Amino acid sequence: MKDDVLYRTLDAFDWDTIPITIAVTANPAAGADPVAFTCPTGKKRRILAVYASVTTDANVANRYPYLAITPAAGGVYYVVSHLAVTASITFQGASVVAGAASGGSVGNSQTITIPMGDPTEISAGGSVRLQLLNIQAGDDWSAATLAYKEAPA
């Protein structure tokens, strides 16, 4: 359990009092990854979860879902699943959850959970995006959903 005084000293406000917001991207074209969620000017976001499902085409290839976190200052931080998604599969989602353990199985109606740091925060201009390593031309993501809390920077 966090020491309340130390917690307030490190973070000028209480994240627990901020409501959760849900954002959804547009559905991307086949062969494209979902659009990035970008933090607006003057804000910072605590990422709670990212979710999307994908239908893979018949091309024989292993694909690996991952989360790309791009800080405003540059560079990219990747959180990659160790589970492969194969050809001709519809899997219900790649979920990236703060503090979760890695797990799941791949196949129709299955879910992959990719753990990320808790908390994971991005500042203004930073972005978060769910992607598929080795994406094929016919692979089709659904719209992506992001659960987050937003506060003044």
C-alpha positions as CSV (number, residue, x, y, z in Angstrom):
1,M,0.0,0.0,0.0
2,K,1.3,3.5,-0.9
3,D,2.2,6.0,1.8
4,D,-0.5,8.7,1.2
5,V,1.9,11.6,2.0
6,L,4.7,10.3,-0.3
7,Y,2.1,9.6,-3.0
8,R,0.8,13.2,-2.9
9,T,4.4,14.6,-2.9
10,L,5.3,12.7,-6.0
11,D,2.0,13.3,-7.8
12,A,0.4,16.7,-7.1
13,F,-3.1,15.2,-7.4
14,D,-4.9,12.0,-6.6
15,W,-5.4,9.8,-9.7
16,D,-8.1,7.8,-7.8
17,T,-10.5,10.8,-8.0
18,I,-10.2,11.2,-11.8
19,P,-12.9,9.4,-13.8
20,I,-12.0,6.7,-16.4
21,T,-12.5,7.8,-20.0
22,I,-13.0,5.4,-22.9
23,A,-11.9,6.4,-26.5
24,V,-12.3,4.4,-29.7
25,T,-10.4,4.7,-32.9
26,A,-11.8,4.4,-36.4
27,N,-11.7,1.0,-37.9
28,P,-8.5,0.8,-39.9
29,A,-8.2,-0.7,-43.5
30,A,-7.0,-4.3,-43.9
31,G,-3.2,-4.5,-43.5
32,A,-3.0,-1.4,-41.4
33,D,-2.7,-1.1,-37.6
34,P,-5.2,1.0,-35.6
35,V,-4.5,4.7,-35.3
36,A,-2.5,6.0,-32.3
37,F,-4.2,7.6,-29.3
38,T,-2.3,10.9,-28.8
39,C,-2.3,12.9,-25.5
40,P,-3.5,16.5,-26.1
41,T,-1.6,19.6,-25.2
42,G,-1.6,20.6,-21.5
43,K,-2.6,17.1,-20.4
44,K,-1.1,13.8,-19.2
45,R,-2.8,10.4,-19.4
46,R,-2.5,7.3,-17.2
47,I,-3.1,4.3,-19.5
48,L,-5.3,1.6,-17.9
49,A,-6.0,-0.7,-20.9
50,V,-5.9,-1.0,-24.7
51,Y,-8.0,-3.5,-26.6
52,A,-8.7,-4.5,-30.2
53,S,-9.5,-7.7,-32.1
54,V,-7.9,-8.9,-35.4
55,T,-8.8,-11.3,-38.1
56,T,-5.7,-12.7,-39.9
57,D,-5.6,-13.6,-43.5
58,A,-4.5,-17.0,-45.0
59,N,-0.9,-16.0,-45.4
60,V,1.3,-18.4,-43.4
61,A,3.1,-16.2,-40.9
62,N,3.4,-15.7,-37.2
63,R,2.2,-12.3,-36.0
64,Y,2.8,-10.9,-32.5
65,P,0.5,-8.2,-31.1
66,Y,2.3,-5.4,-29.2
67,L,1.8,-2.0,-27.7
68,A,4.0,0.9,-28.8
69,I,4.3,3.8,-26.4
70,T,5.9,6.9,-28.0
71,P,6.9,9.6,-25.5
72,A,6.7,13.2,-26.7
73,A,10.4,13.5,-26.2
74,G,11.1,10.7,-28.7
75,G,12.0,7.1,-28.7
76,V,9.6,4.2,-28.5
77,Y,8.8,1.7,-25.7
78,Y,7.5,-1.7,-26.9
79,V,5.5,-4.2,-24.9
80,V,5.4,-7.4,-27.1
81,S,3.3,-10.5,-26.6
82,H,5.2,-13.8,-26.5
83,L,2.2,-15.6,-28.1
84,A,2.0,-15.8,-31.9
85,V,-1.2,-15.3,-33.9
86,T,-1.2,-17.6,-37.0
87,A,-3.0,-17.6,-40.3
88,S,-6.8,-17.6,-40.7
89,I,-7.6,-16.8,-37.1
90,T,-10.0,-14.3,-35.6
91,F,-9.0,-13.6,-32.0
92,Q,-11.1,-11.5,-29.8
93,G,-8.4,-9.2,-28.6
94,A,-5.1,-8.1,-27.6
95,S,-5.5,-6.6,-24.2
96,V,-2.9,-4.5,-22.7
97,V,-3.6,-4.0,-19.0
98,A,-1.7,-2.1,-16.4
99,G,-0.2,-4.4,-13.8
100,A,-1.6,-7.6,-15.5
101,A,0.3,-10.9,-15.9
102,S,1.1,-12.1,-19.4
103,G,-1.1,-14.9,-20.6
104,G,-3.9,-16.1,-22.8
105,S,-4.0,-18.4,-25.7
106,V,-4.4,-17.8,-29.4
107,G,-7.2,-19.2,-31.5
108,N,-10.7,-18.2,-32.4
109,S,-12.5,-16.4,-29.6
110,Q,-9.3,-16.3,-27.5
111,T,-7.6,-13.3,-25.9
112,I,-4.0,-12.4,-25.4
113,T,-3.0,-10.3,-22.4
114,I,0.1,-8.2,-22.6
115,P,1.3,-6.7,-19.3
116,M,2.5,-3.1,-19.1
117,G,3.9,-1.1,-16.3
118,D,1.5,0.3,-13.6
119,P,1.3,3.2,-13.9
120,T,2.0,3.8,-17.5
121,E,1.7,7.5,-18.3
122,I,2.2,9.6,-21.4
123,S,2.5,13.4,-21.5
124,A,1.2,15.9,-24.1
125,G,2.2,14.8,-27.6
126,G,3.0,11.2,-26.5
127,S,1.0,8.4,-28.0
128,V,0.0,4.8,-27.5
129,R,-0.8,2.3,-30.3
130,L,-1.7,-1.4,-30.5
131,Q,0.2,-3.0,-33.5
132,L,0.8,-6.4,-35.1
133,L,4.5,-7.4,-35.7
134,N,4.7,-9.1,-39.2
135,I,1.2,-7.8,-40.2
136,Q,0.0,-9.2,-43.6
137,A,-1.9,-7.3,-46.3
138,G,-5.2,-9.0,-45.5
139,D,-5.0,-8.9,-41.6
140,D,-7.9,-6.8,-40.4
141,W,-7.9,-5.1,-37.0
142,S,-11.1,-3.8,-35.4
143,A,-11.3,-0.3,-34.0
144,A,-9.1,0.0,-30.9
145,T,-10.4,1.0,-27.5
146,L,-8.4,2.9,-24.9
147,A,-9.3,3.2,-21.2
148,Y,-7.4,6.0,-19.5
149,K,-7.5,8.8,-16.9
150,E,-6.5,12.3,-17.9
151,A,-5.2,15.2,-15.8
152,P,-3.5,18.6,-16.3
153,A,0.2,18.3,-17.1
